[in-house]
Amino acid sequence: FCSDKSNVANCALKTGSWDSTATVQVDVGSSGEVLGAGGDGGRGADGINNNGQPGSDGTSALGIEHNGVTVNIASGGVLRCGFGGGGGGGGGRQTDKRRDRRAGGGGGGGGAGCPAGNGGQGGDTGGGFGSGAGQPGGAGTETTGGGGGGGGNNDGQAGGASGGSGGQASSNAGSGGNNNTSGGSGGGNGAAIRRTSGFNVTINNSGT
């Protein structure tokens, strides 16, 4: 089961609401996977016109809407959140008597999940002399976050900062680098299990 990226409160699978006397159990089998969606990477800054954009948050895997649900995860089964996208990098600038050079920041990498996050766009120069657009961030996969794009290089004089890497199980999403403008923050992770406030959940986990 995969989630989607349209709203951070979304889940790949929800229990639904049941009568208070009902017994509700969720079994994730040995080849089953319930996965949140990865957040998209943030766009890099356009020269000195703005900051790098933050990465989007990941969404969640299982939503509990009934009190007292038991969740059983068999060996080999996976119940995993979607991870945040990396932040876009800041822009750079160099000026002298003859030129005003600017460079865009790199895009943030997409977060791991299903579907995985898309890489953010690289930023433009946003004006000035010469060219130096930032590189786009890499897309995530189901299990790995995408790498951040490199900052733009305007004639070796002005350089943008790199975007942050997308989040994955071993590391959270990174923020974009700072230069003349600030990099965006990395997106937050979703949850393996979201529950209605006050509801109890019993988890028997032999998987991931």
C-alpha positions as CSV (number, residue, x, y, z in Angstrom):
1,F,0.0,0.0,0.0
2,C,1.4,3.4,-1.0
3,S,0.3,6.9,0.2
4,D,0.2,10.1,-1.8
5,K,1.7,13.6,-1.4
6,S,-1.3,15.8,-1.6
7,N,-1.6,16.3,2.1
8,V,0.8,15.5,5.0
9,A,-2.1,14.0,7.0
10,N,-2.6,11.3,4.4
11,C,-2.0,7.7,5.1
12,A,-1.4,4.7,2.8
13,L,-4.0,2.7,4.7
14,K,-6.6,3.6,7.3
15,T,-8.6,1.4,9.6
16,G,-11.8,3.4,9.3
17,S,-14.2,4.0,12.2
18,W,-16.1,1.0,13.7
19,D,-18.7,0.4,16.4
20,S,-17.1,0.6,19.9
21,T,-17.7,-3.1,20.5
22,A,-15.8,-4.1,17.3
23,T,-12.4,-5.8,17.5
24,V,-10.1,-4.4,14.8
25,Q,-6.8,-6.1,13.9
26,V,-4.3,-5.1,11.1
27,D,-1.9,-7.8,9.9
28,V,1.0,-7.0,7.7
29,G,2.2,-10.2,6.2
30,S,5.7,-11.4,5.5
31,S,5.7,-9.8,2.0
32,G,3.4,-6.9,2.8
33,E,4.5,-3.2,2.8
34,V,2.6,-0.2,4.0
35,L,4.5,2.9,3.1
36,G,4.2,6.7,3.4
37,A,5.0,9.0,0.5
38,G,8.3,10.9,0.3
39,G,8.3,14.6,0.3
40,D,9.5,16.6,-2.7
41,G,12.8,18.6,-2.6
42,G,12.7,22.4,-2.3
43,R,13.7,24.7,-5.2
44,G,17.1,26.4,-5.0
45,A,17.3,30.1,-4.6
46,D,17.3,32.4,-7.6
47,G,20.5,34.3,-7.1
48,I,20.0,36.9,-4.4
49,N,16.2,37.3,-5.0
50,N,15.0,34.8,-2.5
51,N,16.1,32.0,-0.2
52,G,16.1,28.3,-0.9
53,Q,12.7,26.7,-0.5
54,P,12.1,24.2,2.3
55,G,11.6,20.5,1.4
56,S,8.1,19.0,1.7
57,D,7.1,16.7,4.5
58,G,6.6,13.0,4.1
59,T,3.3,11.4,4.7
60,S,2.3,8.4,6.9
61,A,1.8,4.7,6.5
62,L,-1.1,3.4,8.7
63,G,-3.9,5.6,10.2
64,I,-5.7,4.3,13.3
65,E,-9.3,5.6,13.6
66,H,-10.6,3.0,16.1
67,N,-9.5,2.7,19.7
68,G,-7.8,-0.5,20.8
69,V,-6.5,-1.7,17.4
70,T,-3.9,-4.4,17.4
71,V,-1.2,-4.2,14.6
72,N,0.8,-7.4,13.8
73,I,3.8,-7.1,11.6
74,A,5.2,-10.5,10.5
75,S,8.9,-11.1,9.8
76,G,9.7,-9.6,6.4
77,G,6.8,-7.2,6.6
78,V,7.4,-3.4,6.4
79,L,5.4,-0.5,8.0
80,R,7.3,2.7,7.3
81,C,6.8,6.4,7.1
82,G,7.5,8.6,4.1
83,F,10.6,10.8,4.6
84,G,11.0,14.5,4.0
85,G,12.5,16.2,1.0
86,G,15.8,18.2,1.2
87,G,15.8,21.9,1.3
88,G,16.9,24.1,-1.6
89,G,20.3,25.7,-1.5
90,G,21.0,29.5,-1.1
91,G,22.1,31.7,-3.9
92,G,25.5,33.4,-4.4
93,R,26.8,36.8,-5.6
94,Q,30.1,38.5,-6.5
95,T,30.4,42.1,-7.6
96,D,33.3,44.2,-8.8
97,K,33.6,47.5,-10.7
98,R,32.5,45.9,-14.0
99,R,30.2,42.9,-13.2
100,D,27.4,41.8,-10.9
101,R,27.5,38.0,-11.1
102,R,24.9,35.8,-9.4
103,A,24.4,32.0,-9.1
104,G,21.4,29.9,-8.2
105,G,21.2,27.3,-5.4
106,G,20.8,23.6,-6.0
107,G,17.5,21.8,-5.6
108,G,16.8,19.5,-2.7
109,G,16.7,15.8,-3.1
110,G,13.4,13.9,-2.9
111,G,12.6,11.9,0.2
112,A,12.3,8.1,0.3
113,G,8.8,6.6,0.2
114,C,6.1,5.3,-2.1
115,P,5.7,7.2,-4.2
116,A,9.1,8.7,-3.6
117,G,9.7,12.4,-3.6
118,N,10.7,14.4,-6.7
119,G,14.0,16.4,-6.7
120,G,13.6,20.1,-6.4
121,Q,14.4,22.5,-9.3
122,G,17.7,24.3,-9.4
123,G,17.5,28.1,-9.0
124,D,18.2,30.6,-11.7
125,T,20.7,33.5,-11.5
126,G,17.8,35.9,-11.0
127,G,19.5,38.7,-13.0
128,G,23.1,40.0,-13.2
129,F,25.8,39.1,-15.6
130,G,26.5,35.6,-17.0
131,S,25.0,32.3,-16.3
132,G,25.1,30.0,-13.3
133,A,21.9,28.1,-12.7
134,G,21.8,25.5,-9.9
135,Q,21.4,21.8,-10.6
136,P,18.2,20.0,-9.8
137,G,18.0,17.6,-6.9
138,G,17.8,13.8,-7.4
139,A,14.6,11.9,-7.0
140,G,14.2,9.5,-4.1
141,T,13.4,5.8,-4.3
142,E,11.3,3.6,-2.1
143,T,14.1,3.2,0.3
144,T,16.7,6.0,-0.4
145,G,16.6,9.8,-0.5
146,G,17.8,11.6,-3.5
147,G,21.0,13.7,-3.4
148,G,20.9,17.5,-3.4
149,G,21.8,19.3,-6.6
150,G,25.0,21.3,-6.8
151,G,24.9,25.1,-6.7
152,G,25.4,27.1,-9.8
153,N,28.9,28.4,-10.9
154,N,29.0,31.8,-12.6
155,D,32.5,32.0,-14.2
156,G,34.2,30.8,-11.1
157,Q,33.3,34.1,-9.4
158,A,29.8,33.5,-7.9
159,G,28.6,30.2,-6.6
160,G,25.3,29.0,-5.2
161,A,25.1,26.5,-2.4
162,S,24.1,22.9,-2.8
163,G,20.7,21.5,-1.9
164,G,20.1,19.1,1.0
165,S,19.7,15.4,0.6
166,G,16.3,13.8,0.9
167,G,15.5,11.8,4.0
168,Q,15.6,8.0,4.4
169,A,15.6,5.5,7.3
170,S,19.2,6.2,8.2
171,S,19.1,10.0,8.1
172,N,16.6,12.8,8.1
173,A,16.3,15.3,5.2
174,G,19.1,17.8,5.0
175,S,18.8,21.6,4.8
176,G,20.2,23.5,1.8
177,G,23.5,25.2,2.2
178,N,23.8,28.9,3.0
179,N,25.6,31.6,0.9
180,N,24.5,35.1,0.2
181,T,20.9,33.9,0.8
182,S,19.8,31.1,3.2
183,G,19.1,27.5,2.3
184,G,15.7,26.0,2.9
185,S,15.1,23.6,5.8
186,G,14.6,19.8,5.2
187,G,11.1,18.5,5.3
188,G,9.9,16.4,8.3
189,N,9.1,12.7,8.2
190,G,5.6,11.2,8.3
191,A,4.7,8.5,10.8
192,A,4.7,4.8,10.5
193,I,1.4,4.9,12.5
194,R,-0.8,7.9,13.0
195,R,-3.7,7.6,15.5
196,T,-6.6,9.7,16.6
197,S,-5.6,11.5,19.8
198,G,-6.2,9.4,22.9
199,F,-6.6,6.1,21.0
200,N,-4.5,3.1,22.2
201,V,-2.6,0.8,19.7
202,T,-1.0,-2.5,20.5
203,I,2.0,-3.3,18.2
204,N,3.5,-6.8,17.8
205,N,6.5,-6.2,15.5
206,S,8.6,-9.0,14.1
207,G,9.3,-7.1,10.9
208,T,10.4,-3.5,10.1
